[in-house]
Amino acid sequence: MKNQRATSLQIRLASLTILGLLIALASAAYFSGRQVSRDSDLIAQDAVPGTINAHYMRMAMSRSLTFVLGAASAKTTEFRDASLKAVSEADVAFADALKNYEATIKINPQKDRALFERVKKDYAAFYQKRMAYEALILAGDRDGSAAFLERELVPAYLPVLQSAEELLKYNHGNNIFLSNSIRSSVHLLYWALAVVMVLAIVCALVLVSNLAIRRRELAELQQSEGKFSKAFQSNPSGIAITEIETGRYIEVNASFCRILGYPPAEVIGYTTLDKGIWSSAEESSRVLQPLLSGGTLQRQEIQTRTRHGVRKT
C-alpha cells in the first residue's frame, strides 16, 4: 500500500512536470508564431518593396545615362530632343523610386538611412555633371562634350551606380535573412507541435496509469475498512471512538451499546457529559489527563454509569 502511494505521488509529479513542459512549448510556439508574423510583415513592408524600389532607382540611372549618350550622338535635332526628354522622364522615375523607398525604411533605420542618403548624394553629384553635359550637347560642342564625358560624367556616374548596387544588395540580404528566420521559426513550430503531441500521449498514459492505481488504492482501502469494521463491530469488548478534546462519540460497537444500554443512535454525535457516562468529574479527569498530555492509558479500571443509572466497572 505504501509503495503504491509512493508510485501514485511520482505519477502526479511526472504529470506536473509534463504540464510544465507543455506550457513552455506552448510559449515557445506562441513566440515563434509572433516572430513569423513580424518577419512576414517586414518582408511585405520593407525588404521586398525596398528591393523593388532600389532596382527601379538603378534602372532609372542607367536609362538617364543611356539616353543622354544617345542625345550626344544624335544625328538630328528631333532625336536629340527625344533622347533628352527620355532623360528627364528617367529623372522623374528615379525621384518616385527614391520617395517610395524612403517609406519602406523599417528593419535597420540607421544603416538603411545611411545607404539611402549616400545614393541621394551621389545621384545629386551625377545630376549636376549630367546637366552640364546636356548643356554642351545643346550647344553643339561635340569635342567638349566628349572630353567632359570621359573626364567628368563617367567618374560621377560610377559612385552613384555603386551606391545603388550596395542599397540593392542590402535589401536582397534582408530578404534572405528574413526568409531564413521564417523557415527556422516554422521548423521550431513543427518541432514544438511534435513534442507537444508526444507529451500529450505520455500525459494521457500517465493519467490512465494514475487512475488505475487510485482505483486499486480505493478498493484496498475499502477492503481494509471493511475488515476493520467487522473486527470493530464483532469484538466482544466494548469499544468507542471519541474526540479527546470534547468527548464526542464518533463510533461505538455493539458490545459497548450492550454494556451501557444505549442504542448507537443515542450515543454517536453526543458527548460523554451529555450522557453522564462518567461516574464523576474526578473519574473523567483521571482518565483523560494522561491522554491530553500525550501519554497512554492501559490496565486501568474505569467507573461508568449505564443508561439506567447503574454503575459499572
C-alpha positions as a Markdown table, in Angstrom:
| # | Residue | x | y | z |
|---|---|---|---|---|
| 1 | Met | 0.0 | 0.0 | 0.0 |
| 2 | Lys | 2.8 | 2.4 | 0.9 |
| 3 | Asn | 4.7 | 1.6 | -2.3 |
| 4 | Gln | 1.5 | 2.2 | -4.3 |
| 5 | Arg | 1.0 | 5.6 | -2.7 |
| 6 | Ala | 4.7 | 6.5 | -3.5 |
| 7 | Thr | 4.1 | 5.4 | -7.1 |
| 8 | Ser | 0.9 | 7.5 | -7.3 |
| 9 | Leu | 2.8 | 10.5 | -5.9 |
| 10 | Gln | 5.6 | 10.0 | -8.5 |
| 11 | Ile | 3.0 | 9.8 | -11.3 |
| 12 | Arg | 1.4 | 13.1 | -10.1 |
| 13 | Leu | 4.9 | 14.8 | -10.1 |
| 14 | Ala | 5.5 | 13.4 | -13.6 |
| 15 | Ser | 2.2 | 14.8 | -14.7 |
| 16 | Leu | 3.0 | 18.2 | -13.3 |
| 17 | Thr | 6.5 | 18.1 | -15.0 |
| 18 | Ile | 4.8 | 17.2 | -18.3 |
| 19 | Leu | 2.3 | 20.0 | -17.8 |
| 20 | Gly | 5.2 | 22.5 | -17.2 |
| 21 | Leu | 6.9 | 21.3 | -20.4 |
| 22 | Leu | 3.6 | 21.7 | -22.4 |
| 23 | Ile | 3.3 | 25.3 | -21.1 |
| 24 | Ala | 6.9 | 26.0 | -22.0 |
| 25 | Leu | 6.4 | 24.5 | -25.5 |
| 26 | Ala | 3.2 | 26.4 | -26.0 |
| 27 | Ser | 5.0 | 29.6 | -25.0 |
| 28 | Ala | 7.8 | 28.8 | -27.5 |
| 29 | Ala | 5.3 | 28.1 | -30.2 |
| 30 | Tyr | 3.4 | 31.4 | -29.5 |
| 31 | Phe | 6.6 | 33.5 | -29.7 |
| 32 | Ser | 7.7 | 31.6 | -32.8 |
| 33 | Gly | 4.4 | 32.4 | -34.4 |
| 34 | Arg | 4.8 | 36.1 | -33.5 |
| 35 | Gln | 8.3 | 36.0 | -35.0 |
| 36 | Val | 6.9 | 34.6 | -38.2 |
| 37 | Ser | 4.2 | 37.2 | -38.3 |
| 38 | Arg | 6.8 | 40.0 | -37.7 |
| 39 | Asp | 9.2 | 38.7 | -40.3 |
| 40 | Ser | 6.4 | 38.3 | -42.8 |
| 41 | Asp | 5.3 | 41.9 | -42.2 |
| 42 | Leu | 8.9 | 43.2 | -42.7 |
| 43 | Ile | 9.3 | 41.2 | -45.9 |
| 44 | Ala | 6.0 | 42.6 | -47.2 |
| 45 | Gln | 6.5 | 46.2 | -46.0 |
| 46 | Asp | 10.3 | 46.7 | -46.2 |
| 47 | Ala | 12.6 | 44.1 | -47.8 |
| 48 | Val | 10.6 | 43.3 | -51.0 |
| 49 | Pro | 9.4 | 46.9 | -51.6 |
| 50 | Gly | 12.9 | 48.2 | -50.8 |
| 51 | Thr | 14.5 | 45.7 | -53.2 |
| 52 | Ile | 12.0 | 46.7 | -56.0 |
| 53 | Asn | 12.5 | 50.4 | -55.5 |
| 54 | Ala | 16.3 | 50.1 | -55.3 |
| 55 | His | 16.1 | 48.2 | -58.6 |
| 56 | Tyr | 13.9 | 51.0 | -60.1 |
| 57 | Met | 16.5 | 53.6 | -59.0 |
| 58 | Arg | 19.3 | 51.7 | -60.6 |
| 59 | Met | 17.3 | 51.3 | -63.8 |
| 60 | Ala | 16.4 | 55.0 | -63.9 |
| 61 | Met | 20.1 | 55.9 | -63.5 |
| 62 | Ser | 21.1 | 53.6 | -66.3 |
| 63 | Arg | 18.4 | 54.9 | -68.6 |
| 64 | Ser | 19.4 | 58.5 | -67.9 |
| 65 | Leu | 23.0 | 57.8 | -68.9 |
| 66 | Thr | 22.0 | 55.8 | -71.9 |
| 67 | Phe | 19.6 | 58.4 | -73.3 |
| 68 | Val | 22.0 | 61.3 | -72.6 |
| 69 | Leu | 24.6 | 59.4 | -74.5 |
| 70 | Gly | 22.1 | 58.9 | -77.3 |
| 71 | Ala | 21.4 | 62.6 | -77.3 |
| 72 | Ala | 25.1 | 63.3 | -77.7 |
| 73 | Ser | 25.4 | 61.0 | -80.7 |
| 74 | Ala | 22.1 | 62.1 | -82.3 |
| 75 | Lys | 22.2 | 63.0 | -86.0 |
| 76 | Thr | 19.1 | 65.1 | -85.9 |
| 77 | Thr | 17.7 | 67.7 | -83.5 |
| 78 | Glu | 14.4 | 65.7 | -83.2 |
| 79 | Phe | 16.2 | 62.6 | -82.0 |
| 80 | Arg | 18.4 | 64.6 | -79.7 |
| 81 | Asp | 15.3 | 66.3 | -78.1 |
| 82 | Ala | 13.5 | 63.0 | -77.8 |
| 83 | Ser | 16.5 | 61.5 | -76.0 |
| 84 | Leu | 16.8 | 64.4 | -73.6 |
| 85 | Lys | 13.1 | 64.1 | -72.9 |
| 86 | Ala | 13.6 | 60.4 | -72.0 |
| 87 | Val | 16.4 | 61.5 | -69.7 |
| 88 | Ser | 14.0 | 63.8 | -67.9 |
| 89 | Glu | 11.5 | 61.0 | -67.6 |
| 90 | Ala | 14.2 | 58.8 | -66.1 |
| 91 | Asp | 14.9 | 61.6 | -63.5 |
| 92 | Val | 11.2 | 61.5 | -62.6 |
| 93 | Ala | 11.2 | 57.7 | -62.3 |
| 94 | Phe | 14.3 | 57.9 | -60.1 |
| 95 | Ala | 12.6 | 60.6 | -57.8 |
| 96 | Asp | 9.5 | 58.4 | -57.5 |
| 97 | Ala | 11.5 | 55.3 | -56.6 |
| 98 | Leu | 13.5 | 57.3 | -54.1 |
| 99 | Lys | 10.4 | 58.6 | -52.4 |
| 100 | Asn | 8.8 | 55.1 | -52.3 |
| 101 | Tyr | 12.0 | 53.6 | -51.0 |
| 102 | Glu | 12.2 | 56.1 | -48.1 |
| 103 | Ala | 8.7 | 55.0 | -47.0 |
| 104 | Thr | 9.9 | 51.4 | -46.6 |
| 105 | Ile | 12.8 | 52.0 | -44.1 |
| 106 | Lys | 11.9 | 49.9 | -41.1 |
| 107 | Ile | 14.2 | 47.0 | -40.4 |
| 108 | Asn | 17.5 | 48.8 | -39.7 |
| 109 | Pro | 16.8 | 52.5 | -40.0 |
| 110 | Gln | 20.3 | 53.7 | -39.2 |
| 111 | Lys | 22.1 | 51.6 | -41.7 |
| 112 | Asp | 19.3 | 51.8 | -44.3 |
| 113 | Arg | 19.1 | 55.6 | -44.0 |
| 114 | Ala | 22.9 | 55.9 | -44.4 |
| 115 | Leu | 22.8 | 53.9 | -47.6 |
| 116 | Phe | 19.8 | 55.8 | -48.8 |
| 117 | Glu | 21.4 | 59.2 | -48.2 |
| 118 | Arg | 24.5 | 58.1 | -49.9 |
| 119 | Val | 22.5 | 57.3 | -53.1 |
| 120 | Lys | 20.8 | 60.6 | -52.9 |
| 121 | Lys | 24.1 | 62.5 | -52.5 |
| 122 | Asp | 25.9 | 60.6 | -55.3 |
| 123 | Tyr | 22.9 | 61.0 | -57.6 |
| 124 | Ala | 22.8 | 64.7 | -57.0 |
| 125 | Ala | 26.5 | 65.0 | -57.9 |
| 126 | Phe | 25.9 | 62.9 | -61.0 |
| 127 | Tyr | 22.8 | 65.0 | -61.9 |
| 128 | Gln | 24.9 | 68.2 | -61.8 |
| 129 | Lys | 27.5 | 66.8 | -64.1 |
| 130 | Arg | 24.9 | 65.4 | -66.5 |
| 131 | Met | 23.1 | 68.8 | -66.7 |
| 132 | Ala | 26.5 | 70.3 | -67.7 |
| 133 | Tyr | 26.9 | 67.6 | -70.2 |
| 134 | Glu | 23.5 | 68.3 | -71.6 |
| 135 | Ala | 24.3 | 72.0 | -72.0 |
| 136 | Leu | 27.4 | 71.1 | -74.1 |
| 137 | Ile | 25.2 | 68.8 | -76.2 |
| 138 | Leu | 22.6 | 71.6 | -76.8 |
| 139 | Ala | 25.5 | 74.0 | -77.6 |
| 140 | Gly | 26.6 | 71.5 | -80.3 |
| 141 | Asp | 30.1 | 71.3 | -78.8 |
| 142 | Arg | 30.9 | 67.7 | -79.7 |
| 143 | Asp | 34.6 | 67.8 | -78.8 |
| 144 | Gly | 33.9 | 69.5 | -75.5 |
| 145 | Ser | 31.0 | 67.0 | -74.6 |
| 146 | Ala | 33.2 | 64.0 | -75.5 |
| 147 | Ala | 36.0 | 65.3 | -73.2 |
| 148 | Phe | 33.5 | 66.1 | -70.5 |
| 149 | Leu | 32.0 | 62.6 | -70.7 |
| 150 | Glu | 35.4 | 61.0 | -70.1 |
| 151 | Arg | 36.7 | 63.4 | -67.6 |
| 152 | Glu | 33.6 | 64.4 | -65.5 |
| 153 | Leu | 30.4 | 62.4 | -66.3 |
| 154 | Val | 31.6 | 58.8 | -66.1 |
| 155 | Pro | 33.6 | 59.4 | -62.9 |
| 156 | Ala | 30.4 | 60.9 | -61.4 |
| 157 | Tyr | 28.2 | 58.0 | -62.6 |
| 158 | Leu | 30.3 | 55.2 | -61.2 |
| 159 | Pro | 29.9 | 56.2 | -57.4 |
| 160 | Val | 26.1 | 56.5 | -57.7 |
| 161 | Leu | 25.9 | 53.2 | -59.5 |
| 162 | Gln | 28.0 | 51.6 | -56.7 |
| 163 | Ser | 25.8 | 53.2 | -54.1 |
| 164 | Ala | 22.6 | 51.8 | -55.8 |
| 165 | Glu | 24.2 | 48.4 | -56.0 |
| 166 | Glu | 25.0 | 48.4 | -52.3 |
| 167 | Leu | 21.4 | 49.5 | -51.5 |
| 168 | Leu | 20.1 | 46.7 | -53.6 |
| 169 | Lys | 22.4 | 44.2 | -52.1 |
| 170 | Tyr | 21.4 | 45.3 | -48.6 |
| 171 | Asn | 17.7 | 44.8 | -49.3 |
| 172 | His | 18.4 | 41.5 | -51.0 |
| 173 | Gly | 20.2 | 40.4 | -47.9 |
| 174 | Asn | 17.3 | 41.4 | -45.7 |
| 175 | Asn | 15.0 | 39.2 | -47.9 |
| 176 | Ile | 17.3 | 36.2 | -47.4 |
| 177 | Phe | 17.7 | 36.8 | -43.7 |
| 178 | Leu | 14.0 | 37.2 | -43.0 |
| 179 | Ser | 13.2 | 34.2 | -45.2 |
| 180 | Asn | 15.7 | 32.1 | -43.2 |
| 181 | Ser | 14.2 | 33.4 | -40.0 |
| 182 | Ile | 10.7 | 32.4 | -41.0 |
| 183 | Arg | 12.0 | 29.0 | -42.1 |
| 184 | Ser | 13.7 | 28.5 | -38.7 |
| 185 | Ser | 10.6 | 29.7 | -36.8 |
| 186 | Val | 8.3 | 27.3 | -38.8 |
| 187 | His | 10.7 | 24.4 | -38.1 |
| 188 | Leu | 10.6 | 25.3 | -34.4 |
| 189 | Leu | 6.8 | 25.3 | -34.5 |
| 190 | Tyr | 6.8 | 21.9 | -36.2 |
| 191 | Trp | 9.1 | 20.5 | -33.5 |
| 192 | Ala | 7.1 | 22.1 | -30.7 |
| 193 | Leu | 4.0 | 20.6 | -32.2 |
| 194 | Ala | 5.6 | 17.1 | -32.5 |
| 195 | Val | 6.9 | 17.3 | -28.9 |
| 196 | Val | 3.5 | 18.5 | -27.6 |
| 197 | Met | 1.8 | 15.6 | -29.3 |
| 198 | Val | 4.3 | 13.1 | -27.7 |
| 199 | Leu | 3.9 | 14.7 | -24.3 |
| 200 | Ala | 0.1 | 14.7 | -24.6 |
| 201 | Ile | 0.2 | 11.0 | -25.3 |
| 202 | Val | 2.6 | 10.4 | -22.4 |
| 203 | Cys | 0.5 | 12.6 | -20.2 |
| 204 | Ala | -2.6 | 10.6 | -21.2 |
| 205 | Leu | -0.8 | 7.3 | -20.4 |
| 206 | Val | 0.3 | 8.7 | -17.0 |
| 207 | Leu | -3.2 | 9.8 | -16.1 |
| 208 | Val | -4.6 | 6.4 | -17.1 |
| 209 | Ser | -2.0 | 4.7 | -15.0 |
| 210 | Asn | -2.6 | 7.0 | -12.1 |
| 211 | Leu | -6.4 | 6.4 | -12.4 |
| 212 | Ala | -5.8 | 2.7 | -12.3 |
| 213 | Ile | -3.6 | 3.0 | -9.2 |
| 214 | Arg | -6.1 | 5.2 | -7.5 |
| 215 | Arg | -8.9 | 2.7 | -8.2 |
| 216 | Arg | -6.7 | -0.1 | -6.8 |
| 217 | Glu | -5.9 | 2.0 | -3.7 |
| 218 | Leu | -9.5 | 2.8 | -3.2 |
| 219 | Ala | -10.5 | -0.8 | -3.5 |
| 220 | Glu | -7.8 | -1.8 | -1.0 |
| 221 | Leu | -8.9 | 1.0 | 1.4 |
| 222 | Gln | -12.5 | -0.1 | 1.2 |
| 223 | Gln | -11.4 | -3.7 | 1.8 |
| 224 | Ser | -9.3 | -2.6 | 4.8 |
| 225 | Glu | -12.1 | -0.5 | 6.2 |
| 226 | Gly | -14.5 | -3.5 | 5.8 |
| 227 | Lys | -12.1 | -5.7 | 7.7 |
| 228 | Phe | -11.7 | -3.1 | 10.4 |
| 229 | Ser | -15.5 | -2.6 | 10.6 |
| 230 | Lys | -16.1 | -6.3 | 11.0 |
| 231 | Ala | -13.4 | -6.6 | 13.7 |
| 232 | Phe | -14.6 | -3.5 | 15.4 |
| 233 | Gln | -18.3 | -4.5 | 15.5 |
| 234 | Ser | -17.8 | -8.1 | 16.3 |
| 235 | Asn | -15.3 | -7.5 | 19.2 |
| 236 | Pro | -16.8 | -8.8 | 22.5 |
| 237 | Ser | -15.2 | -5.9 | 24.3 |
| 238 | Gly | -16.9 | -2.6 | 24.4 |
| 239 | Ile | -15.1 | -0.1 | 22.1 |
| 240 | Ala | -15.8 | 3.5 | 21.4 |
| 241 | Ile | -14.0 | 6.1 | 19.3 |
| 242 | Thr | -14.3 | 9.7 | 20.7 |
| 243 | Glu | -12.8 | 13.1 | 20.2 |
| 244 | Ile | -10.4 | 13.5 | 23.0 |
| 245 | Glu | -11.0 | 17.3 | 23.4 |
| 246 | Thr | -14.8 | 17.2 | 23.5 |
| 247 | Gly | -15.6 | 13.6 | 24.4 |
| 248 | Arg | -18.0 | 13.4 | 21.4 |
| 249 | Tyr | -18.6 | 9.9 | 20.3 |
| 250 | Ile | -17.7 | 9.1 | 16.6 |
| 251 | Glu | -18.3 | 5.4 | 16.5 |
| 252 | Val | -19.3 | 2.7 | 19.0 |
| 253 | Asn | -19.6 | -1.1 | 18.6 |
| 254 | Ala | -22.4 | -3.4 | 19.6 |
| 255 | Ser | -20.7 | -4.6 | 22.8 |
| 256 | Phe | -20.3 | -1.0 | 24.0 |
| 257 | Cys | -24.0 | -0.4 | 23.5 |
| 258 | Arg | -24.9 | -3.6 | 25.2 |
| 259 | Ile | -22.8 | -2.9 | 28.2 |
| 260 | Leu | -24.2 | 0.7 | 28.7 |
| 261 | Gly | -27.7 | 0.0 | 27.5 |
| 262 | Tyr | -27.6 | 2.7 | 24.7 |
| 263 | Pro | -28.6 | 2.2 | 21.1 |
| 264 | Pro | -25.9 | 3.6 | 18.7 |
| 265 | Ala | -28.3 | 6.5 | 17.6 |
| 266 | Glu | -28.4 | 7.8 | 21.2 |
| 267 | Val | -24.6 | 7.8 | 21.6 |
| 268 | Ile | -23.0 | 8.8 | 18.3 |
| 269 | Gly | -22.7 | 12.5 | 18.0 |
| 270 | Tyr | -23.2 | 13.1 | 21.7 |
| 271 | Thr | -20.5 | 13.7 | 24.3 |
| 272 | Thr | -19.7 | 11.7 | 27.5 |
| 273 | Leu | -21.1 | 14.6 | 29.5 |
| 274 | Asp | -24.3 | 14.7 | 27.5 |
| 275 | Lys | -24.9 | 11.0 | 28.5 |
| 276 | Gly | -23.4 | 11.2 | 32.0 |
| 277 | Ile | -21.4 | 8.1 | 31.3 |
| 278 | Trp | -18.6 | 9.1 | 33.7 |
| 279 | Ser | -19.4 | 8.2 | 37.3 |
| 280 | Ser | -17.8 | 11.5 | 38.4 |
| 281 | Ala | -15.8 | 14.5 | 37.1 |
| 282 | Glu | -12.8 | 13.2 | 39.0 |
| 283 | Glu | -13.0 | 9.9 | 37.2 |
| 284 | Ser | -13.2 | 11.7 | 33.8 |
| 285 | Ser | -10.2 | 13.9 | 34.7 |
| 286 | Arg | -8.2 | 10.9 | 35.9 |
| 287 | Val | -8.7 | 9.1 | 32.6 |
| 288 | Leu | -8.2 | 12.0 | 30.2 |
| 289 | Gln | -5.3 | 13.7 | 31.8 |
| 290 | Pro | -2.6 | 11.3 | 30.7 |
| 291 | Leu | -4.1 | 11.3 | 27.2 |
| 292 | Leu | -4.2 | 15.1 | 27.0 |
| 293 | Ser | -0.6 | 15.3 | 28.0 |
| 294 | Gly | 0.4 | 12.9 | 25.2 |
| 295 | Gly | 0.7 | 9.7 | 27.2 |
| 296 | Thr | -1.3 | 6.5 | 27.1 |
| 297 | Leu | -3.7 | 4.7 | 29.4 |
| 298 | Gln | -3.5 | 1.0 | 30.0 |
| 299 | Arg | -4.7 | -1.6 | 32.5 |
| 300 | Gln | -6.9 | 0.9 | 34.4 |
| 301 | Glu | -10.3 | 0.2 | 36.0 |
| 302 | Ile | -12.9 | 2.9 | 35.0 |
| 303 | Gln | -16.2 | 3.5 | 36.7 |
| 304 | Thr | -19.1 | 4.3 | 34.3 |
| 305 | Arg | -22.8 | 4.8 | 34.5 |
| 306 | Thr | -25.3 | 3.0 | 32.3 |
| 307 | Arg | -28.4 | 4.4 | 30.6 |
| 308 | His | -30.4 | 3.3 | 33.6 |
| 309 | Gly | -28.0 | 4.9 | 36.2 |
| 310 | Val | -26.3 | 1.6 | 37.2 |
| 311 | Arg | -22.6 | 2.0 | 37.9 |
| 312 | Lys | -20.3 | -0.5 | 36.2 |
| 313 | Thr | -16.6 | -1.2 | 36.4 |
